[in-house]
Amino acid sequence: MHKKFVWRWLFWGLLQAAAVCLLIIIQTPAHAQIINPGLLITEIYYNPPGAEDEREWLEIANVGTAVLDLSDIKVGDEEQTGEGEGMRRFPAGTLLEPEQALVVAQTAVGFRTLFGRNPDFELTDSDPGVPDMRNYLLWATGDIALANDGDEVILLNERNLIIDSINYGDRTTFFAPAVTAVFEGQSIERNPANCDTDTATDWQPQEIPTPGVVQFDDACRAPLNPAELEVLPPIGTIQGAGEVAAAINQNVTFRGIVTGIYEDRNVSGTTFYTAFVQDIPGFEDGDPATSDGIALFLGRGRPSFQIGDQIRVSGLVTEFFGLTELDDNNLDIQIELTGQPLPEPILIDPPADAAALAAYFEPLEGMRVQLADPARVVGPTFSTCGFAVVAPTVSTPRIFRRVLADPIGEVVPILYQSDQFCDGFPQVKTGDLVSGLIGPLTYNFDQFKIVQQGADTLAVTVVPLPTPAAAPILADNQISIASFNVENHFDLIDDTGNEAEPKPLELELSLKQQKLAAALTQTLGCPTLVAVQEVEKGTLLDELAQLAAPACGFAYTVTHLDSADVRGIDVALMSNPNVVAVQSAELMQTCTVLETGVSDARVACPTGQDVLFSRPPLLVEVLVGERSFTIIVNHFKSKRGGEAETAPWRLAQANHVADLVTDVLVDDTEANVIVLGDFNDYEQAPPLLALAEDGNLENVLLRLPDETRYSYVFGGVSQLIDGIFVSPALQDNVAEVVILHVNADYPDALAVDVSQAALPFKTTDHDLPLLILQLDELPTPEPNVVATAVSEPTPSSIEPGEPPAVNNGWIWWLLGGLVVGGGGTAVFLLNRKRTEKT
């Protein structure tokens, strides 16, 4: 499951306007400067003789052609919101004529002492005849006091966006080099007043300050580009032509243009920042085998630069799970120029083959790339702001993975610049078309991905929602069996105190129950048996059964036993009491020589062995009419921790379940056994092959045609990770099998949309497999008392280091690290980066 459990979007939709306002007021990056409307800081007098707290002043001028209303304009020396320097707002109704300037002084008395007249405004009230500037505590709580050794002065507009800024002395917040410090009694002045290159070139020392007087006559001076004065190596020589950087573990210095920034929050709530830098156009190494771009890991510090800045960088080159980047420790970044043109993006059309894909993308890592228009969506928008596409040249409607070796390179995942604030990012579904995809190429979770910078350049062609899929109507003497992964279905109580336990809001839970009830009744048609995965408590299913009762005509019987899962997600069985009588239920736990780290207080494993299942199979004996069935509900180990690393665990689980089936069939070769659930692996992966290896079981979902045989979409790759296996006695009773595609292809935003049109879609992240069996006459049985227990552990049949005995000689254990989805899977990338839901 490629998503965090953050279903806050309904509230965010209701509170969006307020949230945006708060972000503007409080969280706007302090160094994001917008196009100037004609209002500039033109002179600063920060080192006066005598009492500085009375005599400092600054000058602001209208260098445009229109009268400016300054009522919502602020000026101050605090560059970050919520800090202790000062920010003041002009009095309401203040107007400034074209080519006119005004002076804001610390005090009117102090200014008058030096210049013999009053300023236009004062910061501290000393003269009732001079208007006072207003406090603006939403930005800063202190006083404006211009430091002699270095400080910043900024202008903010009505949205708290920076419209002009300067740093002088030892401060390089907005540009470097800074404006040179001056002696006591001198000012720094913008000359000419209408020159604005956002560099120190705009400023010069003024031996005799001229408050209120601005100069427009001189020509603007072009700033020198430090790249022309200092020879530094191009990024390509640092990257080199191999998979590992040529300068790995070396300290390097280079310069380049900032092409992108990525804001990424991990599961513990910590936000990290990564920037992407590319060679200045014309300063590349010219070698197509080396990348001209590189990533800078900034740690938790919000960047003080923006896209289009030219920066000089010094730091240590590292490799972080395949991504070349500079480490944040002792990373030195100096802003040299702002507003520089970005390098032209490289048009990409990746190959499908994995080996060819790595060779194709490695020379582009960190560089600005784009896809031809329009790209086609093959993986819908998920909750942390991303989706997956293929280029227009790809003709197949979707990309499938049946085994690990299947080529999926044509899929290009798209990340947004922030995985927290997705305002404006499109909510797309499979089949939609997207134009305007462009951004730096990163590498995480073992895939190359484009980090889209901004959503305003994107254009989406939306494919209408289809008619919702629905289960076939049962004929006489037919029953239906569904597998239903309800995706992190938790109540409002924090039972574990663990951050990994989802904690929904009351409204979220209500909406989810509505969606689940609609899926159970409208989509699945009230199946006779429902194998449930990822539910926290049986009481949640009891409530669901009551919600579904009016449409179904009965209230489901819920069979649920608590498992040892650290997050508390269990498996369960729901059954129609009019047709099914539950005889017994048991969690079939066992032990293994594998190191699983799972703790289950109800099971004592032999020395040197661990518990195998965090979610043991639930074996339920039922009567359907007079016919006995053994139902085994499963939720195998996810791929969190690595594809290859967790594969032996799933194989051991499959072998144990296969042994359970064998035991049943040894006693009765005609036994009716159904094994189903979320197996967290591909349809032809070793665990799934192991279940059917000896002929005791058939995965009837494999009878479906290729184009409809998928139940999950991870990173744009369609795959069948759910299964319904039946024993030989039932194989001729299969009347129909179907997967109802109402979830995997649709954006997470629909998960909280209970409108009539959206209600059937995106109930969970898995599509809904359904089996229909044709049986003999079905009289209503009498329900029996349910016996519940946890089985005695039996050793697993897999040994450490032993290659799995699987048909066709699959060499999955050699292919480590390839991230693919499987029922809530994702490779962890330490605690630094974001990890995704189990």
N, C-alpha and C positions, 0 to 999 in steps of 0.2 A: 504494500500500500504506500504509494508514493506521496503521502500527505500527512501533515500534522492534524491533530484533532482540534481544529480551530473554527468551529462553525459559528462565528460571531457576526456573520454578514448581515443577518436580518437587522440586528441592533445597529450595525454600522450603517445600514441603509437608512434607518430611521434617524440616526444621529449624524449622518454624513456632513451636513452643512456645518454643524457645530464642531465636528472633528476637524474639518478643513480649516475652519477659522482658528482653532487652537493651534493647529500645525503652523499656520501662517504667523500667528502671534508669538508662539513659543518655540517651535521646533524648526523654523526655517534656517537652513544652514547659513551661518553668518557671513560666509564668504562668497555666496552666490550673488553675483552682481548682474543687474538687468541693463537693458538699453537705456541710456541716460535721456531724460526728457528735456534737458537743457539747463539743469540746475547743478552747479558745481561748487565745490569748496575751492576758493581762490586765494586765500591768504590765512596764515596761522601765526599768531604771536604767542609763543609758548614760553619764552625765556625773557620776561620783562625785568627791568631793574626794580628793586624794592619788593613790595608785597605781591608775590605771584598770584596768590589766591584772590586778589582784588583786581589785578591788572591784565591778566591773560585775555585774549579775545581771538575770535576767528571770523572770517568773512565768507559770505556765500553770494554767488552772483547768478543771474539769469542770463545765460549766453545764447538763448534761443530767440525766437521771433514772436512768441505769444506770452501774454500775461500768465503768470503761474500763481495758483492758490496754494499757499504753504500751510493751510490749517492742519493738515494731517502729516506734515513733514517733520521728521525728527533729526536731531543732530547730537552727537556725543562721542565719547572716547571708549565705549564698551563694545568690543567686537563680537561678543558672545552673549546670547540670551541668558538672563538669570544670574549674571555675575555682578561684581561689586563696584564697577566703575559707573559712569553716568550716561544718561540719555535724556534729552529734553525735547519737548514738542512746542512748535510755534503757536502763538495765540490764534484762536479762531478768527477767520476773516483776513488773515495776513496775505497780502498780494505783493508780487514782485514783478515790476515792469521789465521788458526786454532791455538788455545791456545795462541793468542797474544792479547794484550790490547793496547788501545790508550787513551790519556788524552785530555780532552777539558777544558781549563782554561778560567777564565774571561779575563785575559791579560797575554801575554807571559812575560812581564816585571815583573809582580807581582809573577808569578809562579817561575820565574828564581831567584827572590830574596830569596825565601824560599828553593828551591831545587837545585839551581845551574845549571839548564839545562832548555831547552825549552820544552813546552808541544807540543803535536802533532797538536793541533788547538787552536785558541783563539776566544772568543766571541766578544771582542772589539779590534780593530786594535791598537796594540802598537809596533809591530815589523813586518816590511815588509817581513822578512824571515820566518814567521810562518803563515800558511794558516788560513784564516778567515772562520768561519762558516757563512752560508747564512741565511738571514732572511726568515721566513716562515709565512707571514702575513695572509695567508688563515686560519691559526689556531689561532694565537695569535699576538697581536700588540705591546706587551711590551718587557721588557728585562728580562732575566733570572737572578734572584736574590734570592738565597737560604736563606730562613728565619731561624733564629736560634731556634725559639720556635717551628717550625714545618712547613713542606712543603712536596710537592710531586715532584718526578722526573719520567718522562715517556719517553718511546721510541715508536715512531710510524713507521709503515712500509710505503710502497709506496701507500697503499690505506687508510692511516691515521687510521689504526687499531692498537690498543695498543699491542705491543709484549713484553713489560716488564714495570713494574711500582713498585714504592716503596713510602711509606709514613713514615715519622718519626716525633718524637716529639708529638705534640698535634693533628696531623692530622690522620684520620682513613678512608681516602677516599677509599682505595683499600683493606685494611685488618686491623683487630684489634685483639690483641693490636698492636700498631704501634711500629716501631723500636725505641728503647729508645734513647733519646737525649744524646749527648756527650759534654764534656767540650771543652773549647777553645783549639785549636791546635790538637784535636783528629779528626779522621775520622770514618765513619761507613763503614764496608767492608763485602762483601759477602764472606763467608768462610765455605766450599770450594767454589771456584768461579763457579762451575758447578751445585750447588744445587739450585733448584728453586721450592720451595713449595708454593710460593706466601704468605708467612707468615713472621713474624719478626724472626722466628727461623733461617732463612737463614743468618742473619746479626749479627755482633758483633762489639763492639767498638775497634778501633785500636789506641793505644796511640801514636805510631809512624807511620804516614801514609806512604803508599808504592805505590805512583803513578806509573802506568805502570807495576807493578809486580802482578801477580795473583797466587793463591795457589789452586792446584788441588788434593793434597795428602790426606787430611783428609776425614773421612766418613761424609756423610750428616746426620744431626740431624733430627729426626722425630718430627714434631710439636705436642705439647700436644693438645688434644681435650678438649676445655672448658667444654663440656658436661660431661666429666669424672671427672671434678673438682667441678662442681656446680650442685646441684640437683634442677631442675625446673620442674613444672608440665607438663605432656604431654598434647598435644592439645585436646585430647579426653575429659579430665576433664573440659576443658573450654567450649567445644561444648556441652557436655552432650548428653542425649539420646532423648530429646524432639525437637519439631520444633523450639523453641526459645532456644538460648544458655543458658547453666547453669550459666555462669558468665556474663549474660547480665548487662550492665551498671556498670561493675566493671573494675578496672585497674588490668591488669594481666602482667606477665612476663613469657616468654617461649622461646624456641629456636627450630629451624627446618631448613629444606632444602628448598630453593626457587625452586619451580617446574614450575612456569610460571609467565608471565607478560602480562597484557592486556592493550592496549592503545586505548582509546575510546574518540571520539570527539562528543560533543553534537550539537544541532541545531544552537546554537549561535556561534559555532566555537571554543569553549574552549576544550582543550584536558585534559583528566584525566587519571590517571594510577592506576591500581589495580595489586597487586602481590598475588601469592598463595604460601603458606608455608605449609609444611607437616613435621610430626615428623621424626627425624633422625631414619633410620632403626635400630630396636633393642631397641628404647626408647619409643615405643607406649604404650598405656594403656592396650592393649590386649582385649578390649571390642568391639565386632563387632557391637554393637548398637550405638557407638559413632564415630564421624568422626575424623580421624587423621590429617585433613587438615583444613586450615582457610584462609580467604582472608584478605589482608591488603589494605585499601583504602589509596592511597598515595597523593590524591589531584592532583594538577597541577605539582608537582615535578617529573621530570624524575628520575627513581630509580638509585641509586648509586651502585647497586649490580646486579648480573646476575644469571641466572639459574645455579644451582649447588652450589651456595654459602650457607654456613651455617651461619645463622644469629641469633642474640639474640634480641628479640622484647619485648618492653614494651608499653602498650597503653590501651585504653578504648574499651571494647567489645560493639558493637552495632548491631542492626538488621536493615538492609536497604531493605525494601520491601521483606523480607523473606530470605535475604542473611546475614549470620553471618559474620561480618567483624570488624576489628579494625579501629577506626576513625583516620583520618589524624591529628587531633589536638593533639599536644603533643606526637605524635607517635615517639618513639625512636627505631632506628634500628642500630645495630652494626654488622659489618661483622667479623666473627670469623675465618672462613676457606673458601677457594675457591676450586672449582673443585671436590666437593664431589659427590659420587654416588647418583643418584635419587632413591627414593622409587619405587619398582616395581608397575606398574599400575594394577588396578583391572579391570578384564574383565567384561563388563556390557551387560546385555540383558534385558532391562526394560519391565515391564508388560504394557498392554494397559490401564487397569482400573486406573482412576485418584487417587482414594484412595490408591490403592496398589502401584502406582507409587511414591507417596509422601513417603510412608513407605520404599520403595526400595531405593530411592535416598538420603533421609535425612542423613543416616549414612555415605554417601560418599561425602557430600558437601565439596568442597574445595580440595578433594583428586585427585590424578592422576589416571585417568581411561582410558580405551581403548575399542574399538569395535573390534569384530572379523572381519577378512578379508574374502571377500570384503563386505563392507557395500554398500547398494543400495541407490542411490539418489532419494528422493521423493520431494525435493524442490530445485530449481536451485540456482546457485550462484547469490546473489544480490550485489548491488553496494558497500555496505560497508563490503564486504569480509565475506561472510558466506553462508552456504547452509544447507540442512537437509537430514538426512539419516535414514534408518532402518537397524537393524542387519540382517545378513544372515538367521537367523531363521524365519524372517517374510516372509510369503509366499504370502500375498495379494499384488498385484501390486502397489496399492496406498492406502493411509489412507484418508477416507472420514469423513467429519463432516456435518451431516444433521441438527442436533440440538445440543445445547450446551452440553448436557449430553453425547454425543457420545464419546467413549474412544479413545484417540489419543496418549496414553502414549508411544507407541512403536516408535514414531518419536523422533529422537535425533537431535536437532539443533547443528550445528558446527559454531563456531566463529573463526576468525583468530586472531592472537596475536595483530594485529593492524587493525582498521577499516578505516585507511587512506592510508596506504601503502600496497597494495595487490600484490606486485611483486611476481610472481611465484605461487600465490594461484590459484588453478585450477578453470576454468570456466566450470562448469558441468551443465548438464540438467537432468531432470527426466529420470531415467532408467540407467544412467551411474553408474559404480561401482568404489568405492574408497577404497584403502587399506592404512593402516598406520595411522589411526585416533587415536590420543592419546594426552591427555592434562588434565589439572585440570578441575574439574567439578564446574561450576559456576551456579548462579541462577539469571536470570534477565528477565523482561517482563513475569513473572510468569511461566517460563519454566527453567528446568535444561538443561544446554548446556555445551558442551566440548569446551574449548579454545585451539585450535590447536596451538602448538608452532613450528613455522617454516613449510615450505611447501616442503622442500627437501626430507622428508621421505615419502611423499604421492605418490601413484601410482594410475593412473586412467585408467580404461578400458572404452573407449568411444563408445557409441552406435551411429551409423551413424544417421545423420539427416533424418527424414522421408520425404516422398513425401508430399509437403505442402497441407494442406486441402484447399478445394475450395468449394464455394457455388454451389448448384445444378443449372443447367440451367433452367430458367423459361419457362414454357409452355405457350400456348396462354391463355390470360385472367388471368394471375397470376401476383401478386405483391409480393415483398419481403420487410420485415421490419427488420432492424437491430438495436441492441443496441451497441453503440461504445463509450467506455470510452477511451478518447485519452490521459489520464494520464499527468496531469500538462502541458498542451499545452499553453505555454506563448510566447509572442513576446519579442523583445529586449528592450522594454521600461520599466523602473522601475516606475510603476504607484503609488505604495503605500508607498515606502520607508520602507517597512516592510521586515525583514529578512526572513519571511516565504514565500515571493513571489519569486519563482524561476526566475533566471536571466540567460537564456541560452546565449551562444556565437552564433555569426551569423552562423558559420558552424554547430553547434549543431542544430539550428533551421532548417537549410536547410536539414540536414540529417533526422530530424524527419518528416518534410513534405514529403520527398521522401518515407519514410517508411509508413506514413499514407496513401499516395496516392496509394501505392501498396496494402495495406490492403483493401482499399475501392474498388479498381478495380479488382485486381487479386484474392484476397481471398473472399471478399463479393460479387463480381460480380455486382457492381454498384446497390445497393439496391434502391428500389423505395422510401423508407423513411428510414432515418438514425437518430436515437435519440442519440445525442452527450452529453457526460458528460466531465467535467474538461477541458473546453476550456476558455481562458481568454477573447477573443474578437471575434466578428463575422468576422472581417477582416481576421483572420487566417483561418477561414473556407471558406471565399471567395477565398483566395489564394489556399486552398486545392481543391476547386471545379474547379478552372482553371487547376490545375495540373492533375486532374482526367478526365477533359473534353475530351481529345483526345481518351482515352480508352473507356469512357462511351458513347460518342456521344452526350453528352449534358453537360451543366454546371448546377450544383445543385443550387436550390434556397435555401438561408440560412435564417432561421428564428431564430433570437437571440435577447434576451433582457438582459441587465445588471442586475446582482443580487446584493445582499448585502454581499456576501461572503468576509471576510476580506482579503483573498488572491487573490480574483478576479476570482475564477473559476466558470463558469456558465454552464447551460445546453442549448441546442439548438436543432433545427430540420433542417435537410437537406432533400430536396425533389426534385424528378425528375419533372421538369416543363412540360415535354411532357405528363405526366400522372396525375400529381397532381396540383391542384390549391389551394393555401393557402387563406383561407377566413378571418381568424383573429388569433391573438396570444395574450396571456395574462399570466402574472405571477400570480399564485394563492397563494398569501401570506395570512397568517392568524396570529392570536395571540393565546397565550396559558398562562395558569396560571403557567406553569413550568418556572423556572429561566434559561433562555438560554443565556443571555448576548448578544444576537444578536441585532445589530442596523440597522434599515432600515428607512432612512429618509422619504421615500415615504409612510410609514404606521404609523398611530398614534394609538397605542394600549390603551385600557382602563387602568386606574390606577390598579396596581397590576398584570399586564400581560406583557409578553415579546413577541417579534416577534418569531414565531416558526421556520421559515426556514432561513438559511443563503443562501440557493440555492432553491428558491421556485419552485414548479412544473410549468413547462411551458405547458399551455393548448393551443393547436393549433387546430382550426377547418379547415378541408381540404375537398376538393372534389376529389375523385378518380373516374374518369369517371363522372357518375352522382350520385355516391353514397357518402353520407356524412360520414365522420369519425371524431371522437374526439380523438386526440392523446395527452397523458399526459406524458411528459418526466420528469424523476425524478433522483435526486441524494440525498439520505437520509443522515442524520447525521452519521459521522464516529464514530468509537469506541475510538477515542482519548479522554482520560479522564476516561476510564474504561468501561468494558463490561456491568456490571450491572448499573453503573452510567448513561450511555448514553441510555440504553434500553428504558426507558420511553419516551425519546425524539423521538426516531424512531417510537415508537408505536403511539405517538400523530400525527406524520407526516403521518403514514399509515392510521390512522382513518380519518384524514382530506382528504386525497386522496380518500378514500372509500366514504366519504360523497359527494365529487365532482362527483364521478361516479353515486352515488344514485340519485343526483339531475338531471343528464342527463337522466337516465333511467326512472325517474318518468315522465319526459316530453315525453319520447319515449322509450317504452320497447324494441323496435327493434333497438335501436341506436347502431352504430358500434363504440365501445370504445376500445382503446388499451392503456394500462398503462405499461410503460416499463422504464428500466434504471438500475442504480446501487443502490440497496437497502441496501447495507452495513450490511446485516445480512443473517443468514442461511435460507435455503429454508423452514424449518419448524419452524422458530423463530416466536414469537408472532406478529411482524409487518407484516410478509409475510402471516401469517394465517389470520390476521385481514383484509387484502385486499380481500381475497377470502371467508371470513367467511359467508357472507349472500347470496352467490351464484351469486352475480353480476359479478364476475370475475373468470377466470381460468388461472392459471400460466401454459401456454402450455409447458414450458420447463420441467415440471414434467412428461411429457409424454415420455421423453427420458429414455433409460435404465440406470441403476445405474452406470455402468462403464464409461459412457460418460457424466454424469450429473454433471458437475462442470464448473465453469468459472474463478476460481481464486485459487491460491495456496499460502497459508500464512504459513510460518514456517514449510513447508512440509505437510500441511494438505490441501487436495483438498475440495473445497466447492463451492456451487452455491449461489452467492450473487447478481447476476444479475437476472432480471426476465422480462418476456413478458406476460402480463395478457390481456385477451380478454373478451369482454362481451358475453353473450349467443348468440346473433345474429351472431357472427363470429365463434363460436366454431365448427360448422359443415363445415366451409369454410377452416379450417386448412388443407393444402395439405401436408406440411412437416415442421418440426422444427429440427434445428440442432445447435450445438455449435461448432464452428470452432476452434480447439485447436492448435493455432499457437503462443501463447504468454506465458501463465501462466507456462508452463513447461520448459522454456528456460532461459538461463542466461542473465543478464542485459548487458553483453558485446555485445550481438548481437543487442542491440538497436541502435548502431551507425555503424553497419555493413551493407552496402548497396550492397555488392557483390551479384551476381546472386543467389548463394546458400542460403545466409542468409537473403536476402531481405524480404521474407514473415514472418520471425520469430521475435518475441519480439518487435513488434511495440509499444505495451503498456503492462501493467501488467495484463489486463483482456483478457480472450478469448472472442470470438465474437459470441453472440447468434443471430440467424437468423430465422425469421418466414416467411413462404410462404403461401399466401392465394390464394385460387381459387375463382375468382369473375365472374360476368357476363361480357358481352362485355364492353370494355374499350375505349370509344371515348375520344379524347383529349379535356379537358375542357378549357375554357378561364380563365386565371388567374385573380383574383380580387385584389384590393388594400388591403394590409394587415393592419388591425387595431391592434395597440399595446397599452397595458395598464397594470396597476397593479391593481389587484382586491381589493375591499374593504375587510378589515380583518373580519373574523368571528371567534368566540372563538373555541378553540379546545375542543374535547369532553372528554379529560382525565383530571382528577383531581389529585393534588399531594397526594401521599400516597395511592391512590386507586389502588388495584391490577388489572391488565389488565384482562378484560373478554375475555379469549382466550380458544378455545376448548382444551380438554385434560388436562386442569389445569396445564399448564407449570409453574414451580416455578423458572423461570429465575432470579427473583429479589433476591433469596437467594444465588445465585452462583456468588458472586462478585469476580472480580479480575482475572478471567481466561482470558489470552490474546489470542485472535484469530483474524485472519485477516478478514477484510471486507472492500473492496474497499478503501484501503488507511487508515487502522486503526492501532493504536498502543496505548497501555496504556502509559501515561506519567509517568516518574519516577523522578519527580522534575526537576530542571534545571541542576542538577549535572551530571546526566547520559545522554547518547545519547537518544534522542527521534526520532521517525521515522515518515515518511511523512503522511500527512492527505490524 
